[in-house]
Amino acid sequence: MSKQLRIKSLTLVNFKGMRNVTVDFGDGVTAISGRNGTGKTTIADGFAWLLWGKDSEGNSDTKFGIKTNDENGNYIPDLEHEVSGSFDAIDTETGETAAVELRRVYVEEWQTPKRSTERILKGHHTDYFYNGVPLKTKTEYDAKVAALIPEDLFKVITDPYYFLTLHWKAQREYLLRMAGTISDSDIAANRAEFAELLRRVTGKSMEEYKKEIAARRAKIEAQLEKIPTRKDEVTRNTPVAPDYAALEAEKTQIQADLADIDAAATSAAEANRVAYERAARIQGEINAKRTAQNQALYNAKEAARKAAYEANRAADDAARDLAQVEQSEANETNYYNREKAVITASIATEKRRKEEAEREVAALRTRWDAVNNEQFQEKTYQAAGPLLCPIFGHQCADPSAVSRHQCDAVAAAEAFKKRQDDERAAFYANQTARLDAMDVEGQELNKRIAQHDAEIARLTQDAATLDTKHAQAVQDYAAKKEALKKVIADNPRVSTDPQIAPQTLPGWVALQQEIDRLTAELPAATASAYGIETAYPSAKKTQLNARLSEIDQKLGLRSTIEANERRIVELDKEAATLAQEKAGLQIEEDLIDDFVKDRMAEVERRVNGLFDGVEFRMYKNLVNGEKEPDCVAYIGGVRYQDKNHAGQINAGLAVINALCAFHGVTAPIFVDNAESVNTFIPVNSQLITLSVSTEDSLQVNHY
């Protein structure tokens, strides 16, 4: 896109106090000046409202006053508030120029309610026109404006304050888009070690790789810190070496003694094994038969329990149905009580409203009687002075004999009589109108009373119907409950936990007889197992085994001591390896930092190469020496926020020049408070300055 938008004229009609003002704009600088309140900012507001329905500060038309007010500060009704503008849209590549006319009209919507003669303001709507053609919707109008230049771009290239007062993150993002993508390969092209670094960074960004290196270094440092503690722990846990030769000789002697004891005990142990196996077999048969007994008793109880459930089925079903009927009866009662309460309350409300209407009728009747009894108060004519004859100059003895053209006093008396006749007629006409209005009001009240009577009758009938239905339901539930209770009484319950004596079960008795026989054989088998004497002294063997275990434990210290010594050597090697890895990672981190700093410098170089007179610091230095993203504008080494007003305006114009060059578009620039600037930097756009001056009326000059 390569486009230049120029404004030719702007007309404001009933807009913020301007009744009908047209401003013509030149191709270069248009200087608008005047005292405060003459309408300079209103021109900028009108321009913004015409395009986007907002004022120059971005407020929508519901938040700033568009209408024209009278001397008391009240808005003047029945006015259409309008802004129209004439533009040239120039394609700078082809030179083709298209004339564009925009018009936006804010229209009041009035309505006269029924039975009223006064209008009320219902609301407003806005009409839109493009090249004189009315548009149906705001969306259609906005699309036409956006086709000239989109709103978000329009703001940054027409307001010198806008861009430099954005949040620094928004400024930075915009500037980085203008500077273009800076690839890692662009930075690496200047240094060979950077190219090697990029070959090691695969599948991740430089920032991610730096975090990975830092994490690895932190892990190594944590491991290095632990090694001295681990060495100290191994040293403290290494025991003193014993006399291994003496312990080995004692161990050989004890092993020989234990072998002799085991050989002597072999024959006695075999006899005991056979006896134990026989006793275990008998006990196993006893246990199996007792299990079979328990199963037989369980089966008998289950059969009896099932029979009891079948016997109780009719009573259980009836009890369940009885509970359901009782619940349904309770639900019916609750429903009846709730509905009856609602109807009763509604009847009370209707009666109260009827009584209120009747009281209003009584009050209206009293007012009607009072108005009907009003009488016109007759007035007596009082002449201004004695009636004098216009011919002879003495007091008139017979006023009725004097013709009207001869006596002004007579004419005054007749005029008074006519006025009194007119007042009498107006009085009785007003009285009749008020009585008629009260008659209409009385008819409405009587209609309301009749409606309340009808509603009370309907509700009373509903209450009677509800009572009848409830009484019938109570009878039905009583009959159902009586029938179910009879079923329960006719079917007494049987216990579902039958008590069965095992002696009544033939199978159980037969198994008990077998258990008794096997139990009688068990003592003899057990006695034979425990009756064989042990052929070796168990206490002696226990003593020898304990000493042998003690010797093995002491001999085991040799492997522990040797393992600990090897572990200390391994820890020393691990520390050396980790220290070397840490040094290599620190070198890598330093190289990454150099790479990032070069990229930061390249970012600032590219960004600042786009601007003339404004410099952006894209990074800020931290206390630890590192940098983090930032965006601060400087003018001649001074921050934008600290610069005087003129410096800020010219900095904004310099930014607009760069933005227009980047996007290939220009649009009119409005500069408010321009009186603080002695010299404006050159711009490629139309420049409209709004300055405070001593002139009492708005002044427009072209340069």
PyMOL commands that set and color helices and strands:
alter all, ss='L'
color gray80, all
select helices_A, chain A and resi 40-52+138-148+151-158+163-165+168-179+184-188+192-200+206-236+244-264+266-372+399-401+404-406+408-490+502-504+506-530+538-555+557-608+640-642+645-663+674-676
alter helices_A, ss='H'
color red, helices_A
select strands_A, chain A and resi 3-15+18-24+29-34+81-91+97-111+120-130+133-135+615-621+627-635+638-639+665-666+669-671+687-692+699-702
alter strands_A, ss='S'
color yellow, strands_A
deselect
rebuild
show_as cartoon
